[in-house]
Amino acid sequence: MQPHVSTDELHKRLNDLPQSPKDNGLLRMIVCRPAEGERRVIEFAELDVMDGLVGDNWKARGSDKTDDGSAHREMQITIMNSRVIDAVAQERDRWALAGDQLYIDLDLSIENLPPGQRIALGTAVIEVTDVPHTGCQKFTERFGHDAIRLVNSPEGRQQRRRGMYVKVIQPGVIRVGDRAIKIAEQQ
């Protein structure tokens, strides 16, 4: 079992990191979760308005946040900053354990990507939702209490260190290495 990183070490790792780009980020990893507890790192994926990341269990799994237990559209895809997961997980092979589908080197802060902000990724377009993404018990077990406290601290939430939810607005194909580009609001 991988030892967890202490709070002091996490702060040091995050402070030593250069800032992620505010725009024109880079998709570093795609993870499909076809079944509970299963993770498949893939090089490309299809994003669909109704199904999210095609082949992922998001839709079939449903949500306890909807009245009927169906999948929550505002929680369709999870994104985590690749620099943060690298600091927390210690090894790239452990990134997928966080449970997110996309790992992008992009400033995910609320200030940079407010709810409603659209992002072009590959041939798809995704939109940031206003649902907070917080760590769960599995994240704590895999990365430790210090990691969950760090990502869920007031600053961690503002920076969205645990990540964020997006929904698919325009279907398309994404590939590792694609640029994540903020779309300017149309006047």
N, C-alpha and C positions, 0 to 999 in steps of 0.2 A: 504494500500500500504506500502510495506517495505521501510523504509528510506535508502537512498544510503549511502555508506561508504565514508568518506572524504579521500583525498589524504594522509594526515598524518596518519590516521588510517590504510589505505591500506598498506602504507610503514611499519608501525609497525607490522601488521599482517604477511606480507611477510618476514620481517626480523626475526620474532619470529619462523618462520617455519624451521624445519630441512630440509636439502637439499634432494630432491628426488633422488632415486638411479640412477646411470648412466647406469646401466644394471639390468636386472632381476626386472623390475617394476611390478606393480600389476594393473590389470584392475578392477576399482572400480565401474563403472557404464556404462551401455549400454542404449542408447536412440534411439528409432526408431521414425522417423517422417513420418507417413503414409500419411499425408495431410498437407497442408499449415496451420501453427499455431497449429498443433496437435503434442503432445509429448507423447510417451509411454515408460516408463521405463521398461526394460525387463531383465531377468536373463541370457538369452543366445540368440545368433543370428547366422545366417549363413552369411558368407562373400563370395561373388561371384565375379569373375573377370569382368564380364559384368555388373552386377547389383549392385555392392557394397554391402551394408548391405541390405539383402533381406527383402522386406516389407517397406523400406524407400522410400521416394519420390524423391531422388536425380536424378534418371534417367528420370522420368516423368517430373520433374520440369524444367530440362534443365538449360542452362547457358547463360548469356548475354556476356560471354567471348569467345564463339565459333561463327564462321561465320554463321552457320545455326541454332543457338539456342539450339542445342542438348546438352546433359549432357557433362561436361568437365571431361575427364578421370583423369586428374591430380588433380581434386578437388572432388574425389569420396567419401572420408570419412574424417571427421574432428575429430581431437583429441585435447583435452585440458587437461592440467595438473590438477589433482584432488586437489592438495594443493592450486593452484592459484584460481580455481573456488570456493573452500571452503572459501577462504579469501574474495573474491568479492561478492559471493552470500549470505554469512552469515549463510545459512541453507542448508542442503543437499537436502531438498525438492525443492529448487530453482535452483539446478544445471542445470537441463534440460532446463531452460529458456535461457541459453547461446546459445542453438541451435546446439551444437556439438553432435556427435553420441557416441563417446567413451571418457571416463574420466579415465586417467591412471596416477598412481603415478610413473612417470619416468621423468628424466631430458630431456626435449624436446628441449634444446638449439641447435642452429645451430652447435656449436662446437661439441656437443655430438652426434647429429643425422643429419649429413649433407644430402643434397638431394642425393638419391640413396641408403641410408642406409636401409637395410632390417631388419624387426623385426618379430620374430615368436610370434604369439599370438594364443593360443589354437592350433588347427590343421591348421590354416591359416598362410600365410606369407603376410605382407604388406610392402610397400616401400614408404619412405618419398619422396615427390615431391618438386620441387623448387618454387611452387606458394605460395606467402605469404598469410597468413590467418590474416586478420585484422577485427576488430569489425565493425559491421554495426549499423544503426540507432536503430534497435530493441535492440541490446546489450546496447547501450547508454541509451535508455528509461528504460530498466529493471534494470541496475546496476549503471547508473549515468555517468556524464561527467568526474568525477575524475577517475573512473575505466577505461574508454576508453582511456583517456590520459596516464594512467599508462601502460596499456598493449601495447599501440602503441608508447610509448616512444622509443628512440634508444635502451636503455637497454632492455625494454620490448620486442621489436622485436628480438633482439639478443637471448634473453632467450625464445622466442616464448610463452610469457605469454598468448597471445590470442589463442594460439594453432597452429596447423599445419595440412596440408593436406597430406593424404596418398592414395595410390591406392592398390588394392588387386592384388597380384602376384600369390598366390596359394590359391584356395578356401578352406574353412574349417569352422568349428564351433568354436565359442568363447563363454566363460561363464564368468560372474562376478567371480573374484577370480583367473582367469588365469594369468599366468606370461607373461610379455612382455619382450622378450629376444632379444638383438641385435645379429644379425647374422654376424659373422666375414666374411670379404671378402675372397673369394677363390682366391688363387694365381695361 
